[in-house]
Amino acid sequence: MDDRVFDVSKPNRAVPSATSKPIIVGHHPIMSDPMVTGRASEPAKASVAPQPFAPAANEPETPHTMSHTFPSISDSTESLPPVDGGIGGLSDNLTVGSEPSPASAAGGDQQFIRPDQTEEAQHNWSPPSHPSVTPAPISHHPRGSKKTMMLIVLILAVLAGGYLVIDAGLIGKGINLPFHIFKQDSQTQTPVATKTATPTSQTASPSSSTSLPEGFTAYKLASTGLNIPYPSVWGEPTSAPETGYSKRGGTNKADVTYAYLVNFATNKDIQIAVTSGQYLPAARTTALYYDFLQWCTGTADAKFYKQMLHFTTVAGTDTPSTATCDQGPLTDAVKVNDTTIVQTGTKAVDGTTAGDIYTRNLKITNLPVMRVKDITGKNGDNIKKILENLTLDTTAKTQ
């Protein structure tokens, strides 16, 4: 009888690879035919002992078995996962040399059976389980961390706002901050070396100051609080008060200081006058250049005018009333800045040229105006520096 060939290689000559699929070898049908048995609806038994191989009736008594030796599953370095989708719902993980169990024929779980195992070991054997893979934990930010961050941001915003409010000087003016964002007003003023003079013709020695323009010296006009800078080359300044009247006429005599006049030793072309806004001068037929008060701009024509202190007369006595900006318009006036105008080529009382007259408005109630007369009109640059650097000592008592 010819040998039957079930594989390309002869038995015991080739070892299948670890990843190859087993070959189903047998002489009986693997699946039960429901048309023949009529038991298709019955569930397969959970466990059926494998049956020994029995030859068919027309086959010789001596069975012909395959002598292939398969490697142990435990010896394999790689587990073979079951492959779904086999023919007829069968798993591909079957073993040569054993007859499928009824459970496997009905589509149940397949078992690997090694020929050299005993019947009891074959019955209790189960495929190795695949190692479970535990996924790495996913890190999630807790919800509380977001609230903490929002709280920190809110606190920082409140602190920054408070710092800005303090730095702006709205609250906590006495608090000293390490640095400032807003510009701070200077709380101290550099002391200026000054010269003091009495309302008489007393003179004072000049003194220099680093806060003044180069070549200038400060002069403090007594009883006014004014610090007047002047060019040192003009010589020593002297001041003389001009008396006035709180009430003028009748038996009334001059009882107050009406104006302060300042002259210089070596520059006779310059005279400074500071005029009171509360008292009347001696009676004059024509007003002098320093009898007028502050300058102003007309509301209708936008031209320049000068103030004058008016008075009322009762029983031959003049009493100061109010200052009215009604002298003008000034046709020779030019604006120097917001506080100063200049009148060029003005005329004196006798009709001669009086020169250029600079008028600056002061923020002093009883001394509201200061004028500088330049007869030659050649000292304009120095006069502008005088008026720009003029300061007021608010602690001084003015008359």
Residue pairs with C-beta under 8 A, 6 or more apart in sequence:
1 60
3 64
4 64
6 23
6 25
6 66
7 14
7 23
7 66
7 68
11 66
11 67
11 68
12 67
12 68
12 69
15 69
15 71
16 22
16 70
16 71
18 71
18 76
18 77
18 78
18 80
19 78
19 80
21 83
21 92
22 70
22 92
22 93
22 94
22 95
22 96
23 96
24 30
24 94
24 96
25 66
25 96
25 97
26 99
26 100
27 53
27 55
27 56
27 59
28 99
30 88
30 90
30 100
30 104
30 105
31 88
31 90
31 105
32 39
32 40
32 102
32 105
32 106
34 40
43 106
44 102
44 103
44 104
44 105
44 106
44 107
44 108
45 102
45 103
46 103
46 108
47 101
47 103
47 123
48 101
48 102
48 103
49 101
49 119
49 123
50 98
50 99
50 101
50 113
50 119
50 122
50 123
51 99
53 63
53 65
53 99
54 63
55 61
55 63
65 97
66 96
66 97
68 96
68 97
70 95
70 96
70 114
72 114
73 80
73 112
73 127
73 128
74 128
79 128
79 130
80 93
81 130
82 91
82 92
82 93
82 110
82 127
83 91
83 92
83 93
84 91
86 92
88 107
89 107
90 104
90 107
90 110
91 104
91 109
91 110
93 110
93 112
93 127
94 100
94 104
94 110
95 112
95 113
95 114
95 115
97 113
97 115
98 113
98 115
98 122
100 110
101 108
101 111
103 109
104 110
104 111
111 122
111 125
111 126
111 127
112 125
112 127
113 122
113 125
114 122
114 125
117 125
163 177
163 181
164 181
164 182
165 171
165 172
166 172
166 175
166 177
167 177
167 180
167 181
167 182
168 182
169 182
169 184
190 210
190 211
192 209
192 211
192 212
192 218
192 227
192 391
193 207
193 208
193 209
193 217
193 218
194 207
194 209
194 218
194 219
194 220
194 227
195 204
195 205
195 206
195 207
195 217
195 218
195 219
195 220
195 237
196 204
196 220
196 222
197 203
197 204
197 219
197 220
197 221
197 222
197 237
197 238
197 239
198 222
198 239
199 222
199 223
199 239
199 240
199 241
199 257
199 260
200 240
200 241
201 238
201 239
201 240
202 238
203 236
203 237
203 238
204 219
204 236
204 237
205 236
206 217
206 219
206 232
206 236
207 217
207 218
208 217
208 232
209 216
209 217
209 218
209 229
212 218
212 229
212 389
213 229
213 385
213 389
215 231
215 232
215 233
216 229
216 230
216 231
216 232
216 385
216 389
217 229
217 230
217 231
217 232
218 227
218 228
218 229
219 227
219 228
219 229
219 230
219 237
219 262
220 226
220 227
220 228
220 393
221 227
221 228
221 239
221 260
221 262
221 274
222 239
223 257
223 260
223 396
223 397
223 398
223 399
224 260
224 274
224 364
224 367
224 396
224 398
224 399
225 364
225 392
225 393
225 394
225 395
225 396
225 397
225 398
226 274
226 367
226 370
226 390
226 391
226 392
226 393
227 390
227 391
227 392
227 393
228 237
228 262
228 272
228 386
228 390
229 385
229 386
229 389
229 390
230 237
230 264
230 382
230 386
231 267
231 382
233 266
233 267
234 264
234 265
234 266
234 267
234 270
235 264
235 265
235 266
235 267
236 264
236 265
237 262
237 263
237 264
237 265
238 262
238 263
238 264
238 265
239 260
239 261
239 262
240 260
240 261
240 263
241 257
241 258
241 259
241 260
241 261
242 257
242 258
242 259
242 260
242 261
242 281
243 254
243 255
243 256
243 257
243 258
243 282
244 254
244 256
244 257
244 258
244 259
244 276
244 279
244 280
244 281
244 282
245 252
245 253
245 254
245 255
245 256
245 258
245 279
245 280
245 281
245 282
245 318
246 252
246 255
246 256
246 278
246 279
246 280
246 320
247 317
247 318
247 319
248 280
248 282
248 283
248 311
248 317
248 318
249 283
249 313
249 316
249 317
249 318
250 315
250 316
250 317
252 317
254 282
256 276
256 278
256 279
256 399
257 276
257 279
257 399
258 275
258 276
258 279
258 280
258 281
259 273
259 274
259 275
259 276
259 281
259 290
260 273
260 274
261 271
261 272
261 273
261 290
262 271
262 272
262 273
263 270
263 271
263 272
264 270
267 379
269 355
269 374
269 375
269 376
269 378
269 379
270 372
270 373
270 374
270 375
270 379
270 383
271 372
271 373
272 370
272 371
272 372
272 373
272 386
273 289
273 290
273 370
273 371
273 372
273 373
274 362
274 367
274 369
274 370
274 371
275 290
275 291
275 292
275 293
275 367
275 368
275 369
275 370
275 371
276 366
276 367
277 293
277 309
277 323
277 365
277 366
277 367
277 368
277 369
278 309
278 320
278 366
279 309
279 320
280 309
280 311
280 318
280 320
281 288
281 291
284 291
286 349
287 308
288 349
289 346
289 354
289 357
289 371
289 373
290 371
291 308
292 306
292 307
292 308
292 327
292 359
292 369
293 306
293 307
293 308
293 309
293 323
293 368
293 369
294 306
294 307
294 323
294 325
294 359
294 361
294 368
294 369
295 304
295 305
295 306
295 307
295 325
295 330
295 333
295 341
295 359
295 361
296 304
296 305
296 306
296 307
296 325
297 303
297 304
297 305
298 304
298 305
298 328
298 329
301 329
303 328
303 329
303 330
304 328
304 329
304 330
304 333
304 335
304 341
305 325
305 326
305 327
305 328
305 329
305 330
306 325
306 327
306 328
306 330
306 359
307 323
307 324
307 325
307 326
307 327
307 369
308 323
308 324
308 326
308 327
309 320
309 321
309 322
309 323
310 320
310 321
310 322
310 323
310 324
311 318
311 319
311 320
311 321
312 318
312 319
312 321
313 319
323 368
330 341
330 343
332 343
332 344
332 345
332 346
333 341
333 342
333 343
334 341
334 342
334 343
334 344
335 341
336 342
336 358
336 384
336 387
337 388
339 360
339 361
339 387
340 358
340 359
340 360
340 361
340 384
340 387
341 358
341 359
342 356
342 357
342 358
342 359
342 380
343 356
343 357
343 359
344 356
344 377
345 353
345 355
345 356
345 377
346 353
346 354
346 355
346 356
346 357
347 353
347 354
348 354
353 375
354 373
354 375
355 373
355 374
355 375
355 376
355 377
356 373
356 374
356 377
356 380
357 371
357 372
357 373
357 374
358 371
358 372
358 373
358 374
358 383
358 384
358 387
359 369
359 370
359 371
360 369
360 370
360 371
360 387
360 390
361 368
361 369
362 368
362 369
362 370
362 392
363 392
364 392
364 398
366 398
366 399
367 398
370 387
370 390
372 383
372 386
372 387
374 380
374 383
